[in-house]
Amino acid sequence: MGAAETASAVTPITFLRGPVLSPLAKVPVLELDDGGALHDSSVIVEYLDSLGQRRLVPSDPPARWSVLRLHALADGLMESAIRVTLEGRRPESERHVDVVHWETQRIERVLHALEKEPKKLPYFGSEMSLADIAVGVALEYVDFRLTLDWRKRLPSLAGWLEPIARRASFVKTAFSDVP
Ligand SMILES: N[C@@H](CCC(=O)N[C@@H](CS)C(=O)NCC(=O)O)C(=O)O
């Protein structure tokens, strides 16, 4: 995090009840020292990278495209996991079984694709990049909300996630239900 900036982590619920930093009322929002705020994770990452310290997205190819490609994969994984979760909260008679089926298949495809990634990529497990953070968070969300039992089936990915999930930043921001 940059020298003079402070990040405050807020859940959507407390955020909605608290001072409105962004009209979108979504997390993440980065509150800046000048009273302004930046919303959307992609903008926040751009901002953090502009602070001139080590970058989350490398500037040069091919690492840049690898990181952005994996981020997009993780983003899609998260989106599908959220859709399955939300469908599960509908009354059974209103649930879109086809959506759950299709999104679950998409999740499985992404997990299998990720299983093949770690060995190929130099930044995985060495220097944290946006890819590590995005894939790690998406996998943690899948574990938090769904019961896919992917770890036994995809041991390489499970082994990759283990040290990432133990990092203080991941432990401190672990998913939990808001009371
Ligand atoms: N594209 C946005 C997505 C932000 C987003 O959808 N945040 C969700 C949580 S994952 C949220 O705050 N939802 C609260 C709501 O919809 O009321 C980003 O990456 O920042």
PDBQT file of the ligand as one rigid body, heavy atoms in Angstrom, charges set to zero:
ROOT
HETATM    1  N1  LIG A 201     -16.665  -5.097 -10.870  1.00  0.00    +0.000 N 
HETATM    2  C1  LIG A 201     -16.746  -4.717  -9.476  1.00  0.00    +0.000 C 
HETATM    3  C2  LIG A 201     -17.708  -5.637  -8.751  1.00  0.00    +0.000 C 
HETATM    4  C3  LIG A 201     -18.104  -5.089  -7.393  1.00  0.00    +0.000 C 
HETATM    5  C4  LIG A 201     -19.197  -5.934  -6.760  1.00  0.00    +0.000 C 
HETATM    6  O1  LIG A 201     -20.063  -6.512  -7.445  1.00  0.00    +0.000 OA
HETATM    7  N2  LIG A 201     -19.196  -6.008  -5.410  1.00  0.00    +0.000 N 
HETATM    8  C5  LIG A 201     -20.212  -6.784  -4.709  1.00  0.00    +0.000 C 
HETATM    9  C6  LIG A 201     -19.534  -7.751  -3.754  1.00  0.00    +0.000 C 
HETATM   10  S1  LIG A 201     -18.586  -8.922  -4.628  1.00  0.00    +0.000 SA
HETATM   11  C7  LIG A 201     -21.065  -5.879  -3.835  1.00  0.00    +0.000 C 
HETATM   12  O2  LIG A 201     -20.548  -4.984  -3.213  1.00  0.00    +0.000 OA
HETATM   13  N3  LIG A 201     -22.366  -6.127  -3.801  1.00  0.00    +0.000 N 
HETATM   14  C8  LIG A 201     -23.234  -5.388  -2.948  1.00  0.00    +0.000 C 
HETATM   15  C9  LIG A 201     -24.545  -5.113  -3.583  1.00  0.00    +0.000 C 
HETATM   16  O3  LIG A 201     -24.728  -5.473  -4.771  1.00  0.00    +0.000 OA
HETATM   17  O4  LIG A 201     -25.381  -4.520  -2.912  1.00  0.00    +0.000 OA
HETATM   18  C10 LIG A 201     -15.334  -4.772  -8.848  1.00  0.00    +0.000 C 
HETATM   19  O5  LIG A 201     -14.547  -5.645  -9.223  1.00  0.00    +0.000 OA
HETATM   20  O6  LIG A 201     -15.040  -3.941  -7.992  1.00  0.00    +0.000 OA
ENDROOT
TORSDOF 0
